[in-house]
Amino acid sequence: MEQKKFDLNSLIGFALIFAIVMWMMYENAPSDDQAKSKKAPTEQQKTAEVNPSQVVPQAADTTATDSLKLAGLQRQLGSFAYSGTLESAADKYTVLENDLMIIKVANKGGQVVEATLKNYERFHKGSADPVKLITNQNAKFNLALATRDNRVLNTADLYFEPSLSKSGTDQILTMRLKAGPDQFLEYKYVLKQGHYMMDFDVRSQGLSQVLDSSKPIELDWQLKTTRNEKSIDYENRYTEVVYEYEGGKDDYLSQGSDQSSTEEDVSWIAYKQHFFTSILLTETPFKTADLASNDLVGKTADSTYTKAFRAKAPLALRNGEVDYKMNWYYGPADYKILNNYDRNLDEIIPLGWGIFGWINKFIFVPLFGLLSSFLAYGIAIIVFTILIKVLMSPVTYKSFLSQAKMKVMRPELMELNEKFKKDPMKRQQETMKLYQKAGVNPMAGCIPALIQLPFLYASFQFFPSAIELRQKSFLWADDLSSYDAVVNLPFYIPLYGDHISLFPILAAIAIFFYMKMTTGDQVISQPPQEGMPDMAKIMKIMIYVSPLMMLFFFNNYGSGLSLYNLVSNLITIAIMVVIKKYVVDEQKIHAKIQENKLKPKKQSKFQARMQELMEQAEAQKAEREKQRKRK
């Protein structure tokens, strides 16, 4: 009975694919510290309904007399004490509202103190809290003003005077920090209907005699990102700082625990959460920007926040004045919405680089968008997977056909292995001659598998970024963007988690049977090389280890990705069975190979060169053997 061994070329290709997939999974796996820190989010403080045109008091200070207040402001603020009137110094805010969001801007600091998205809810059972990107003092926007009298005043501590008006459907809020009747620093907010993007202009008038023109105004923007999703470690994995610099380049701070970077000519900075983002854009790029990201998950018992972000940048003065056209974006991290702004903001969505990004942008995003427009999201994933597999079916067929050819040639290869058992060089030469005569390419089984690899990697980028799946249910999964726990464990298993997800189990089973079938077809007569491990045994171990490793990684991934992999492997198994039973005829393949052997074959330049090199190596070996015998 012939001994079954594995083709080295197919084995190398399979091992390469396995290694790359495992690397992708490992890179996206949560750390133990993150996974151990899962806790229920704290309840967000309720905010009363307000009319957009109202200026609403937050808290009134009645502990001091009016004269004492103004005297204290004069000593503290110098020239800017002009803004310290009782009306503006009260803790009040102004509300801007459109069909998508509610923005509250405080008199103190003239900054946004609450940004609520109307059409999105936090994941919290038993409540319907809207997503609030800014709330409970988790954000700070400050300009440090250096004055001619050697003071450094922080706008976050000063009181602006609001003025709200309308232009058509646009709401315009002007916030002025005054140093005199015609001397002021102004923030101008313009909120339009149907947009998450808000205009934000920063300019000054008459401050050339107040500000020290030798020193730039230091902008400081901070944000602690609030947890909004079911799994805090999964959300934290995709929470990062993304930015554009040097005229169109984009980059991000690594998703590690604490990261920082200094960049030049920065045109926008995004504090991206998993499915939402806060962005500051500027038409005049910041000359430099110091960016920092600090991981908060696992550092505290409170699981309200995921990361703390900070950006510091100088604003240049021109003739003693400042004038910057900027924008604020508070909204979903949705590829289609961000791409429509034509500001390169689609790069905030991590769809992958190079060919992986192209596959996502030009195939996955439009195709899934079309299907999900008229199908339930779970069904859309299934149909989407079927179409992708049908698209790749010619490549799959080529791979199976190559495996069938190698299987038919097994007896002849075994004969060559036995005949030249003690002469590896000669055995390799004769094997190549046999392949050439038979018209068989031993690498043909690896190439189709490598062609499919970019689609596999693209899916690992696409599904975690698809906001369409957020809080959409299918079968037992209540949220296709998060894990589908069917059992919650009273303890934590490292790498696995504190729950059992069902879709990953089914996907792992499908992967096991797929590998069982494909590795069986990759068996040929290549004997183990001297001094090398028995690759057949290693492959048998991988059949069991690979699904187990995938099971551990997928347990904490979004169930939409697990569903995709389950369906993908089931379809591949079905296609393979059909091809083997009804398409590939081994007898016809054998007859074709024998026919090819009788035809004269012209070597390509590459084949001729390889043959020449092998003959030279053989001659050199023979010469060395002669010299050894003479000695």
Order of alpha helices (4+ residues) and beta strands (2+ residues): beta-alpha-alpha-beta-alpha-alpha-beta-beta-beta-beta-beta-beta-beta-beta-beta-beta-beta-alpha-beta-beta-beta-beta-beta-beta-alpha-alpha-alpha-alpha-alpha-alpha-alpha-beta-beta-alpha-beta-alpha-alpha-alpha-alpha
